[in-house]
Amino acid sequence: MALEKPHWKELFTEVVTSGLCTGCAACVVACPHDVLDYKSTEGAYKPFHLDIDGGTADCTHGEKGCTMCTRACPRFRNWESEINQHKFARDREEEEVFGIGDVFLARSSDPSLIENGQDGGFISTLLIYALENDRIDAALVSGLEGDGSTWRAEPRVARTREEVLDTAKSRYTYSPNLLAYPKAIEGGAERIALVGMGCMASAPGAMQSRKAGKIARRLGLTIGLLCSKTFDDRIFEDLFEAKYGLLRADIIKMNIKGVFQIWTRDGAFHEVPLKEAHPFTRDGCNACPDFAAEHADISAGGIGAFGDWTLVIVRTDQGRELVSALVDAGLIETRPGDDDPGAVALLHKLARLSRKRWPETATPGPQRVPVVLS
C-alpha cells in the first residue's frame, strides 16, 4: 500500500476552506513552485492556488509528490502533537493550558525602549540583542505601510536596531509576517527569527517536525505574541471613525487592556468597549485555539496589572539561554510571575477560552489521522 502524500488538494479542503485556516501564509512561502499566493483584501487573509497547474482546488506538483504546503501548515491534521514532540519531546499535560513553559515578568532596562515599545519593551530588547550579537541575521516582523498614518499592517524584515524600533508597538489588524521571508533570503539571511501570534508561531515547528528543508532550518528562533484575536482592517472606518470620530491618520498608539485603548495626535486618550470590536474579528481567528503562542521559543504579551512590564513564557532551552544572556548583560529586569497573580490567572483564563474554539469535529477526526510526509 502506497504511503499517503497529502498536498494542496487535502490542505484546501481540510484547512483552507474548512474554517481552520488562520492565514499565517506558511504554505505560501514554503511552496517551491510559486503556485500559491495570498489574499489580504476584503477580509480574506487566506492563501489560494493560482488557476494554473491543477486549478484552484488541486495541484499538479502535489500529484507528482510535492508535499511542502502540508509540511508547512500549522493547522494540518495532527499538528499540535507533532510540534510538541519535536520541540519538547512530549505532549502537553492537561493542566498546561497555555502550553509548556515557565512564566515570569520582564521589562527593558533602557527607558527609551520601554517608551518606544509595547508593555515593557522586552521583545524589542530581545531582537536588538540577537541581531547585534550575531544570534540572528534578520527578524520577520510587522510594520505600518508608508508613514504609518493608514494603520495598515504589512510584513517587514528587521536587520538593525533602527528597523526593530520602527516596527515596535502593537497592531491589532493582521500581518502575515512570514510573507517577508523571501525578502530576508534575498538579503542573505540564513538565521531568521519570526515574531508573530500563535497561528504563525506554530509554523516553524510544523516545518521542522515534518522536515520541510531549508526554510525549516532558517526559521531558527520564534517569538510568540499573546493574542486573543485580530481584527479586519474595516474596523477603522466602520467603528472607530463612524461611531467615535477617530480617523486613522490621527491615531498614534493602540492597546487592549479589557477595552480598546486609543491615543491620538492631539494628546487625547479614548476607550472603545471591546465588545463593539467583536463583529470585526478576522475569520481566521474564530477557530484558533492558541492564545499563548504555545510553540514559540519565547512567548510574550502585556496582560498584567503593571503596564510597563511584559508577561513572558520561556519554553525552550534556546529561549532560556537568550533570556539569561539578556539578564547577564543588564539589558532586562525580571521578577517572578507570582508578583502579578492577576496576570497569571488571566493567562490561564484566556488560554482556556481559546482552546474551546477548536471545533470538536476536528479533534477526533483530522488530528488523530496518522500522516506520513515524505
Contacts in CASP RR format, 6 or more apart in sequence:
PFRMAT RR
TARGET T0000
AUTHOR 0000-0000-0000
METHOD contacts of the structure
MODEL  1
MALEKPHWKELFTEVVTSGLCTGCAACVVACPHDVLDYKSTEGAYKPFHL
DIDGGTADCTHGEKGCTMCTRACPRFRNWESEINQHKFARDREEEEVFGI
GDVFLARSSDPSLIENGQDGGFISTLLIYALENDRIDAALVSGLEGDGST
WRAEPRVARTREEVLDTAKSRYTYSPNLLAYPKAIEGGAERIALVGMGCM
ASAPGAMQSRKAGKIARRLGLTIGLLCSKTFDDRIFEDLFEAKYGLLRAD
IIKMNIKGVFQIWTRDGAFHEVPLKEAHPFTRDGCNACPDFAAEHADISA
GGIGAFGDWTLVIVRTDQGRELVSALVDAGLIETRPGDDDPGAVALLHKL
ARLSRKRWPETATPGPQRVPVVLS
3 372 0 8 1.000
3 374 0 8 1.000
4 371 0 8 1.000
4 372 0 8 1.000
5 62 0 8 1.000
5 65 0 8 1.000
5 67 0 8 1.000
5 372 0 8 1.000
5 373 0 8 1.000
5 374 0 8 1.000
6 67 0 8 1.000
6 70 0 8 1.000
6 76 0 8 1.000
6 77 0 8 1.000
6 371 0 8 1.000
6 373 0 8 1.000
7 59 0 8 1.000
7 61 0 8 1.000
7 62 0 8 1.000
7 63 0 8 1.000
7 65 0 8 1.000
7 66 0 8 1.000
7 67 0 8 1.000
7 69 0 8 1.000
7 70 0 8 1.000
8 27 0 8 1.000
8 35 0 8 1.000
8 36 0 8 1.000
8 49 0 8 1.000
8 58 0 8 1.000
8 59 0 8 1.000
8 62 0 8 1.000
8 69 0 8 1.000
8 70 0 8 1.000
9 57 0 8 1.000
9 58 0 8 1.000
9 59 0 8 1.000
9 62 0 8 1.000
9 63 0 8 1.000
10 70 0 8 1.000
10 76 0 8 1.000
11 27 0 8 1.000
11 69 0 8 1.000
11 70 0 8 1.000
11 73 0 8 1.000
11 76 0 8 1.000
12 49 0 8 1.000
12 56 0 8 1.000
12 57 0 8 1.000
12 58 0 8 1.000
13 57 0 8 1.000
14 20 0 8 1.000
14 76 0 8 1.000
14 77 0 8 1.000
14 366 0 8 1.000
15 21 0 8 1.000
15 73 0 8 1.000
15 75 0 8 1.000
15 76 0 8 1.000
16 46 0 8 1.000
16 47 0 8 1.000
16 48 0 8 1.000
18 362 0 8 1.000
19 283 0 8 1.000
19 284 0 8 1.000
19 286 0 8 1.000
19 287 0 8 1.000
20 75 0 8 1.000
20 287 0 8 1.000
20 359 0 8 1.000
20 362 0 8 1.000
21 46 0 8 1.000
21 47 0 8 1.000
21 75 0 8 1.000
21 284 0 8 1.000
22 74 0 8 1.000
22 75 0 8 1.000
22 199 0 8 1.000
22 200 0 8 1.000
22 284 0 8 1.000
22 285 0 8 1.000
22 288 0 8 1.000
23 38 0 8 1.000
23 45 0 8 1.000
23 46 0 8 1.000
23 47 0 8 1.000
23 174 0 8 1.000
23 176 0 8 1.000
23 199 0 8 1.000
23 284 0 8 1.000
24 74 0 8 1.000
24 176 0 8 1.000
24 178 0 8 1.000
24 199 0 8 1.000
24 200 0 8 1.000
24 202 0 8 1.000
24 203 0 8 1.000
25 38 0 8 1.000
25 47 0 8 1.000
25 176 0 8 1.000
25 178 0 8 1.000
25 179 0 8 1.000
26 72 0 8 1.000
26 73 0 8 1.000
26 74 0 8 1.000
26 178 0 8 1.000
26 200 0 8 1.000
26 203 0 8 1.000
26 206 0 8 1.000
26 207 0 8 1.000
27 36 0 8 1.000
27 47 0 8 1.000
27 68 0 8 1.000
27 69 0 8 1.000
27 70 0 8 1.000
27 72 0 8 1.000
27 73 0 8 1.000
28 36 0 8 1.000
28 37 0 8 1.000
28 38 0 8 1.000
28 47 0 8 1.000
28 178 0 8 1.000
28 179 0 8 1.000
29 72 0 8 1.000
29 178 0 8 1.000
29 179 0 8 1.000
29 181 0 8 1.000
29 182 0 8 1.000
29 215 0 8 1.000
30 68 0 8 1.000
30 69 0 8 1.000
30 71 0 8 1.000
30 72 0 8 1.000
30 207 0 8 1.000
30 212 0 8 1.000
30 215 0 8 1.000
31 68 0 8 1.000
31 69 0 8 1.000
32 66 0 8 1.000
32 68 0 8 1.000
33 53 0 8 1.000
33 61 0 8 1.000
33 66 0 8 1.000
35 49 0 8 1.000
35 50 0 8 1.000
35 52 0 8 1.000
35 53 0 8 1.000
35 59 0 8 1.000
35 61 0 8 1.000
36 47 0 8 1.000
36 48 0 8 1.000
36 49 0 8 1.000
36 50 0 8 1.000
36 69 0 8 1.000
37 47 0 8 1.000
37 48 0 8 1.000
37 50 0 8 1.000
38 46 0 8 1.000
38 47 0 8 1.000
38 48 0 8 1.000
38 176 0 8 1.000
38 179 0 8 1.000
39 45 0 8 1.000
39 46 0 8 1.000
39 47 0 8 1.000
39 48 0 8 1.000
40 174 0 8 1.000
40 176 0 8 1.000
43 232 0 8 1.000
43 233 0 8 1.000
43 234 0 8 1.000
43 282 0 8 1.000
43 283 0 8 1.000
45 174 0 8 1.000
45 176 0 8 1.000
45 282 0 8 1.000
45 283 0 8 1.000
45 284 0 8 1.000
46 284 0 8 1.000
48 56 0 8 1.000
49 55 0 8 1.000
49 56 0 8 1.000
49 57 0 8 1.000
49 58 0 8 1.000
49 59 0 8 1.000
50 56 0 8 1.000
53 59 0 8 1.000
53 60 0 8 1.000
53 61 0 8 1.000
54 60 0 8 1.000
54 63 0 8 1.000
59 66 0 8 1.000
59 69 0 8 1.000
67 373 0 8 1.000
67 374 0 8 1.000
68 212 0 8 1.000
70 76 0 8 1.000
70 77 0 8 1.000
70 210 0 8 1.000
70 373 0 8 1.000
71 206 0 8 1.000
71 207 0 8 1.000
71 210 0 8 1.000
71 211 0 8 1.000
71 212 0 8 1.000
71 373 0 8 1.000
72 203 0 8 1.000
72 206 0 8 1.000
72 207 0 8 1.000
72 210 0 8 1.000
72 212 0 8 1.000
72 215 0 8 1.000
73 79 0 8 1.000
73 203 0 8 1.000
73 206 0 8 1.000
74 83 0 8 1.000
74 199 0 8 1.000
74 200 0 8 1.000
74 202 0 8 1.000
74 203 0 8 1.000
74 205 0 8 1.000
74 206 0 8 1.000
74 295 0 8 1.000
75 199 0 8 1.000
75 202 0 8 1.000
76 206 0 8 1.000
76 366 0 8 1.000
77 366 0 8 1.000
77 367 0 8 1.000
77 369 0 8 1.000
77 371 0 8 1.000
78 366 0 8 1.000
78 367 0 8 1.000
78 368 0 8 1.000
78 369 0 8 1.000
78 370 0 8 1.000
78 371 0 8 1.000
79 202 0 8 1.000
79 206 0 8 1.000
79 367 0 8 1.000
80 202 0 8 1.000
80 294 0 8 1.000
80 367 0 8 1.000
81 91 0 8 1.000
81 367 0 8 1.000
82 206 0 8 1.000
82 209 0 8 1.000
82 210 0 8 1.000
83 202 0 8 1.000
83 205 0 8 1.000
83 206 0 8 1.000
83 209 0 8 1.000
83 295 0 8 1.000
84 90 0 8 1.000
84 91 0 8 1.000
84 92 0 8 1.000
84 100 0 8 1.000
84 295 0 8 1.000
85 91 0 8 1.000
85 209 0 8 1.000
86 205 0 8 1.000
86 208 0 8 1.000
86 209 0 8 1.000
87 205 0 8 1.000
87 208 0 8 1.000
87 209 0 8 1.000
87 295 0 8 1.000
87 315 0 8 1.000
87 316 0 8 1.000
88 100 0 8 1.000
88 315 0 8 1.000
88 316 0 8 1.000
90 100 0 8 1.000
92 99 0 8 1.000
92 100 0 8 1.000
92 294 0 8 1.000
97 348 0 8 1.000
97 351 0 8 1.000
97 352 0 8 1.000
97 355 0 8 1.000
98 291 0 8 1.000
98 292 0 8 1.000
98 294 0 8 1.000
98 313 0 8 1.000
98 347 0 8 1.000
98 348 0 8 1.000
98 351 0 8 1.000
99 292 0 8 1.000
99 294 0 8 1.000
99 313 0 8 1.000
99 315 0 8 1.000
99 351 0 8 1.000
100 294 0 8 1.000
100 315 0 8 1.000
101 313 0 8 1.000
101 314 0 8 1.000
101 315 0 8 1.000
102 313 0 8 1.000
102 314 0 8 1.000
103 311 0 8 1.000
103 312 0 8 1.000
103 313 0 8 1.000
103 337 0 8 1.000
103 344 0 8 1.000
103 347 0 8 1.000
104 312 0 8 1.000
104 314 0 8 1.000
104 334 0 8 1.000
104 335 0 8 1.000
104 336 0 8 1.000
104 337 0 8 1.000
105 306 0 8 1.000
105 309 0 8 1.000
105 310 0 8 1.000
105 311 0 8 1.000
105 312 0 8 1.000
105 334 0 8 1.000
105 335 0 8 1.000
105 336 0 8 1.000
105 337 0 8 1.000
105 339 0 8 1.000
105 340 0 8 1.000
105 343 0 8 1.000
106 120 0 8 1.000
106 122 0 8 1.000
106 300 0 8 1.000
106 309 0 8 1.000
106 310 0 8 1.000
106 312 0 8 1.000
106 323 0 8 1.000
106 332 0 8 1.000
106 333 0 8 1.000
106 334 0 8 1.000
106 335 0 8 1.000
107 114 0 8 1.000
107 120 0 8 1.000
107 121 0 8 1.000
107 122 0 8 1.000
107 308 0 8 1.000
107 309 0 8 1.000
107 310 0 8 1.000
107 332 0 8 1.000
107 333 0 8 1.000
108 114 0 8 1.000
108 120 0 8 1.000
108 121 0 8 1.000
108 122 0 8 1.000
108 124 0 8 1.000
108 125 0 8 1.000
108 331 0 8 1.000
108 332 0 8 1.000
108 333 0 8 1.000
109 125 0 8 1.000
109 330 0 8 1.000
109 331 0 8 1.000
109 332 0 8 1.000
109 333 0 8 1.000
110 125 0 8 1.000
110 331 0 8 1.000
113 120 0 8 1.000
113 121 0 8 1.000
113 124 0 8 1.000
113 125 0 8 1.000
113 128 0 8 1.000
113 165 0 8 1.000
114 120 0 8 1.000
114 121 0 8 1.000
114 308 0 8 1.000
116 124 0 8 1.000
116 165 0 8 1.000
116 168 0 8 1.000
116 169 0 8 1.000
117 124 0 8 1.000
117 165 0 8 1.000
117 168 0 8 1.000
117 169 0 8 1.000
118 168 0 8 1.000
118 169 0 8 1.000
118 170 0 8 1.000
118 255 0 8 1.000
118 302 0 8 1.000
119 255 0 8 1.000
119 301 0 8 1.000
119 302 0 8 1.000
119 307 0 8 1.000
119 308 0 8 1.000
119 309 0 8 1.000
119 310 0 8 1.000
120 307 0 8 1.000
120 308 0 8 1.000
120 309 0 8 1.000
120 310 0 8 1.000
121 168 0 8 1.000
121 310 0 8 1.000
122 300 0 8 1.000
122 310 0 8 1.000
122 312 0 8 1.000
122 332 0 8 1.000
123 168 0 8 1.000
123 195 0 8 1.000
123 223 0 8 1.000
123 225 0 8 1.000
123 300 0 8 1.000
123 310 0 8 1.000
124 164 0 8 1.000
124 165 0 8 1.000
124 168 0 8 1.000
125 326 0 8 1.000
125 331 0 8 1.000
125 332 0 8 1.000
126 223 0 8 1.000
126 298 0 8 1.000
126 322 0 8 1.000
126 326 0 8 1.000
127 136 0 8 1.000
127 139 0 8 1.000
127 141 0 8 1.000
127 158 0 8 1.000
127 164 0 8 1.000
127 193 0 8 1.000
127 195 0 8 1.000
127 223 0 8 1.000
128 161 0 8 1.000
128 164 0 8 1.000
129 135 0 8 1.000
129 322 0 8 1.000
129 325 0 8 1.000
129 326 0 8 1.000
129 329 0 8 1.000
129 331 0 8 1.000
130 136 0 8 1.000
130 139 0 8 1.000
130 193 0 8 1.000
130 221 0 8 1.000
130 322 0 8 1.000
131 137 0 8 1.000
131 138 0 8 1.000
131 139 0 8 1.000
131 158 0 8 1.000
131 159 0 8 1.000
131 160 0 8 1.000
131 161 0 8 1.000
131 164 0 8 1.000
132 161 0 8 1.000
133 325 0 8 1.000
135 191 0 8 1.000
135 221 0 8 1.000
135 322 0 8 1.000
136 189 0 8 1.000
136 191 0 8 1.000
136 192 0 8 1.000
136 193 0 8 1.000
136 220 0 8 1.000
136 221 0 8 1.000
137 159 0 8 1.000
137 184 0 8 1.000
137 188 0 8 1.000
137 189 0 8 1.000
137 190 0 8 1.000
137 191 0 8 1.000
137 192 0 8 1.000
138 157 0 8 1.000
138 158 0 8 1.000
138 159 0 8 1.000
138 184 0 8 1.000
138 187 0 8 1.000
138 189 0 8 1.000
138 191 0 8 1.000
138 192 0 8 1.000
138 193 0 8 1.000
139 157 0 8 1.000
139 158 0 8 1.000
139 159 0 8 1.000
139 164 0 8 1.000
139 192 0 8 1.000
139 193 0 8 1.000
139 194 0 8 1.000
139 195 0 8 1.000
139 223 0 8 1.000
140 155 0 8 1.000
140 156 0 8 1.000
140 157 0 8 1.000
140 177 0 8 1.000
140 178 0 8 1.000
140 180 0 8 1.000
140 181 0 8 1.000
140 184 0 8 1.000
140 192 0 8 1.000
140 193 0 8 1.000
140 194 0 8 1.000
140 195 0 8 1.000
141 155 0 8 1.000
141 156 0 8 1.000
141 157 0 8 1.000
141 158 0 8 1.000
141 164 0 8 1.000
141 167 0 8 1.000
141 177 0 8 1.000
141 180 0 8 1.000
141 195 0 8 1.000
142 153 0 8 1.000
142 154 0 8 1.000
142 155 0 8 1.000
142 156 0 8 1.000
142 167 0 8 1.000
142 171 0 8 1.000
142 175 0 8 1.000
142 177 0 8 1.000
142 195 0 8 1.000
142 196 0 8 1.000
143 153 0 8 1.000
143 154 0 8 1.000
143 155 0 8 1.000
143 156 0 8 1.000
143 166 0 8 1.000
143 167 0 8 1.000
143 171 0 8 1.000
143 175 0 8 1.000
144 150 0 8 1.000
144 151 0 8 1.000
144 152 0 8 1.000
144 153 0 8 1.000
144 154 0 8 1.000
144 171 0 8 1.000
145 152 0 8 1.000
145 153 0 8 1.000
145 154 0 8 1.000
149 248 0 8 1.000
149 249 0 8 1.000
150 248 0 8 1.000
150 249 0 8 1.000
151 171 0 8 1.000
151 173 0 8 1.000
151 236 0 8 1.000
151 248 0 8 1.000
151 251 0 8 1.000
152 173 0 8 1.000
152 233 0 8 1.000
153 171 0 8 1.000
153 173 0 8 1.000
153 174 0 8 1.000
153 175 0 8 1.000
154 175 0 8 1.000
155 175 0 8 1.000
155 176 0 8 1.000
155 177 0 8 1.000
155 178 0 8 1.000
155 179 0 8 1.000
155 180 0 8 1.000
156 163 0 8 1.000
156 167 0 8 1.000
156 177 0 8 1.000
156 180 0 8 1.000
157 163 0 8 1.000
157 180 0 8 1.000
157 183 0 8 1.000
157 184 0 8 1.000
157 189 0 8 1.000
158 164 0 8 1.000
158 166 0 8 1.000
158 167 0 8 1.000
159 189 0 8 1.000
169 253 0 8 1.000
169 254 0 8 1.000
170 254 0 8 1.000
170 255 0 8 1.000
170 256 0 8 1.000
171 254 0 8 1.000
172 230 0 8 1.000
172 231 0 8 1.000
172 254 0 8 1.000
172 256 0 8 1.000
172 260 0 8 1.000
173 230 0 8 1.000
173 231 0 8 1.000
173 232 0 8 1.000
173 233 0 8 1.000
173 235 0 8 1.000
173 282 0 8 1.000
174 230 0 8 1.000
174 231 0 8 1.000
174 282 0 8 1.000
176 200 0 8 1.000
177 194 0 8 1.000
177 195 0 8 1.000
177 196 0 8 1.000
177 200 0 8 1.000
178 194 0 8 1.000
178 200 0 8 1.000
178 203 0 8 1.000
181 192 0 8 1.000
181 215 0 8 1.000
181 219 0 8 1.000
184 192 0 8 1.000
185 218 0 8 1.000
189 218 0 8 1.000
190 218 0 8 1.000
191 218 0 8 1.000
191 220 0 8 1.000
191 221 0 8 1.000
192 218 0 8 1.000
192 219 0 8 1.000
192 220 0 8 1.000
192 221 0 8 1.000
193 220 0 8 1.000
193 221 0 8 1.000
193 222 0 8 1.000
193 223 0 8 1.000
194 200 0 8 1.000
194 201 0 8 1.000
194 203 0 8 1.000
194 204 0 8 1.000
194 219 0 8 1.000
194 221 0 8 1.000
194 222 0 8 1.000
194 223 0 8 1.000
195 223 0 8 1.000
195 224 0 8 1.000
195 225 0 8 1.000
196 222 0 8 1.000
196 223 0 8 1.000
196 224 0 8 1.000
196 225 0 8 1.000
196 293 0 8 1.000
197 224 0 8 1.000
197 225 0 8 1.000
197 227 0 8 1.000
197 230 0 8 1.000
197 290 0 8 1.000
197 293 0 8 1.000
198 224 0 8 1.000
198 225 0 8 1.000
198 227 0 8 1.000
198 288 0 8 1.000
198 290 0 8 1.000
198 291 0 8 1.000
198 292 0 8 1.000
198 293 0 8 1.000
198 294 0 8 1.000
198 295 0 8 1.000
198 296 0 8 1.000
199 284 0 8 1.000
199 288 0 8 1.000
199 290 0 8 1.000
200 224 0 8 1.000
201 222 0 8 1.000
201 223 0 8 1.000
201 224 0 8 1.000
201 225 0 8 1.000
201 290 0 8 1.000
201 293 0 8 1.000
201 294 0 8 1.000
201 295 0 8 1.000
201 296 0 8 1.000
201 299 0 8 1.000
202 290 0 8 1.000
202 293 0 8 1.000
202 294 0 8 1.000
202 295 0 8 1.000
203 219 0 8 1.000
204 216 0 8 1.000
204 219 0 8 1.000
204 220 0 8 1.000
204 222 0 8 1.000
204 295 0 8 1.000
205 216 0 8 1.000
205 222 0 8 1.000
205 295 0 8 1.000
206 212 0 8 1.000
207 213 0 8 1.000
207 215 0 8 1.000
207 216 0 8 1.000
207 219 0 8 1.000
208 216 0 8 1.000
208 217 0 8 1.000
208 219 0 8 1.000
210 216 0 8 1.000
210 373 0 8 1.000
211 373 0 8 1.000
221 297 0 8 1.000
221 318 0 8 1.000
221 322 0 8 1.000
222 293 0 8 1.000
222 295 0 8 1.000
222 296 0 8 1.000
222 297 0 8 1.000
222 298 0 8 1.000
223 296 0 8 1.000
223 297 0 8 1.000
223 298 0 8 1.000
223 299 0 8 1.000
223 300 0 8 1.000
224 293 0 8 1.000
224 296 0 8 1.000
224 298 0 8 1.000
224 299 0 8 1.000
224 300 0 8 1.000
225 293 0 8 1.000
225 299 0 8 1.000
225 300 0 8 1.000
225 301 0 8 1.000
226 291 0 8 1.000
226 292 0 8 1.000
226 293 0 8 1.000
226 299 0 8 1.000
226 300 0 8 1.000
226 301 0 8 1.000
226 302 0 8 1.000
226 303 0 8 1.000
226 311 0 8 1.000
226 347 0 8 1.000
226 350 0 8 1.000
227 291 0 8 1.000
227 293 0 8 1.000
228 285 0 8 1.000
228 291 0 8 1.000
228 350 0 8 1.000
228 353 0 8 1.000
228 354 0 8 1.000
229 281 0 8 1.000
229 282 0 8 1.000
229 285 0 8 1.000
229 288 0 8 1.000
230 281 0 8 1.000
230 282 0 8 1.000
230 285 0 8 1.000
231 277 0 8 1.000
231 280 0 8 1.000
231 281 0 8 1.000
231 282 0 8 1.000
232 280 0 8 1.000
232 281 0 8 1.000
232 282 0 8 1.000
234 280 0 8 1.000
235 277 0 8 1.000
235 280 0 8 1.000
236 248 0 8 1.000
237 248 0 8 1.000
238 280 0 8 1.000
239 272 0 8 1.000
239 276 0 8 1.000
239 277 0 8 1.000
239 280 0 8 1.000
240 246 0 8 1.000
240 247 0 8 1.000
240 248 0 8 1.000
240 251 0 8 1.000
240 262 0 8 1.000
240 272 0 8 1.000
241 247 0 8 1.000
241 248 0 8 1.000
243 276 0 8 1.000
244 270 0 8 1.000
244 272 0 8 1.000
246 262 0 8 1.000
246 264 0 8 1.000
246 270 0 8 1.000
250 264 0 8 1.000
250 265 0 8 1.000
250 266 0 8 1.000
251 262 0 8 1.000
251 263 0 8 1.000
251 264 0 8 1.000
251 265 0 8 1.000
252 263 0 8 1.000
252 264 0 8 1.000
252 265 0 8 1.000
253 262 0 8 1.000
253 263 0 8 1.000
254 260 0 8 1.000
254 261 0 8 1.000
254 262 0 8 1.000
254 263 0 8 1.000
255 261 0 8 1.000
256 274 0 8 1.000
258 274 0 8 1.000
259 271 0 8 1.000
259 272 0 8 1.000
259 273 0 8 1.000
259 274 0 8 1.000
260 271 0 8 1.000
260 272 0 8 1.000
260 273 0 8 1.000
260 274 0 8 1.000
260 276 0 8 1.000
260 277 0 8 1.000
261 269 0 8 1.000
261 270 0 8 1.000
261 271 0 8 1.000
262 269 0 8 1.000
262 270 0 8 1.000
262 271 0 8 1.000
262 272 0 8 1.000
263 269 0 8 1.000
263 270 0 8 1.000
264 270 0 8 1.000
286 357 0 8 1.000
287 357 0 8 1.000
287 358 0 8 1.000
287 359 0 8 1.000
287 362 0 8 1.000
288 354 0 8 1.000
288 357 0 8 1.000
289 354 0 8 1.000
289 355 0 8 1.000
289 356 0 8 1.000
289 357 0 8 1.000
289 358 0 8 1.000
290 354 0 8 1.000
291 350 0 8 1.000
291 351 0 8 1.000
291 353 0 8 1.000
291 354 0 8 1.000
292 299 0 8 1.000
292 313 0 8 1.000
292 347 0 8 1.000
292 350 0 8 1.000
292 351 0 8 1.000
292 354 0 8 1.000
293 299 0 8 1.000
293 313 0 8 1.000
294 315 0 8 1.000
295 315 0 8 1.000
296 313 0 8 1.000
296 315 0 8 1.000
297 314 0 8 1.000
297 315 0 8 1.000
297 316 0 8 1.000
297 318 0 8 1.000
297 319 0 8 1.000
297 322 0 8 1.000
298 312 0 8 1.000
298 313 0 8 1.000
298 314 0 8 1.000
298 315 0 8 1.000
298 316 0 8 1.000
298 319 0 8 1.000
298 322 0 8 1.000
298 323 0 8 1.000
299 312 0 8 1.000
299 313 0 8 1.000
299 315 0 8 1.000
300 310 0 8 1.000
300 311 0 8 1.000
300 312 0 8 1.000
300 313 0 8 1.000
301 310 0 8 1.000
301 311 0 8 1.000
301 312 0 8 1.000
302 309 0 8 1.000
302 310 0 8 1.000
302 311 0 8 1.000
302 343 0 8 1.000
303 311 0 8 1.000
303 343 0 8 1.000
303 346 0 8 1.000
303 347 0 8 1.000
303 350 0 8 1.000
304 311 0 8 1.000
304 340 0 8 1.000
304 342 0 8 1.000
304 343 0 8 1.000
304 346 0 8 1.000
305 340 0 8 1.000
305 342 0 8 1.000
305 343 0 8 1.000
306 340 0 8 1.000
306 343 0 8 1.000
309 335 0 8 1.000
309 340 0 8 1.000
311 337 0 8 1.000
311 340 0 8 1.000
311 343 0 8 1.000
311 344 0 8 1.000
311 347 0 8 1.000
312 323 0 8 1.000
314 320 0 8 1.000
314 323 0 8 1.000
323 332 0 8 1.000
323 334 0 8 1.000
326 332 0 8 1.000
327 334 0 8 1.000
337 343 0 8 1.000
337 344 0 8 1.000
338 344 0 8 1.000
END
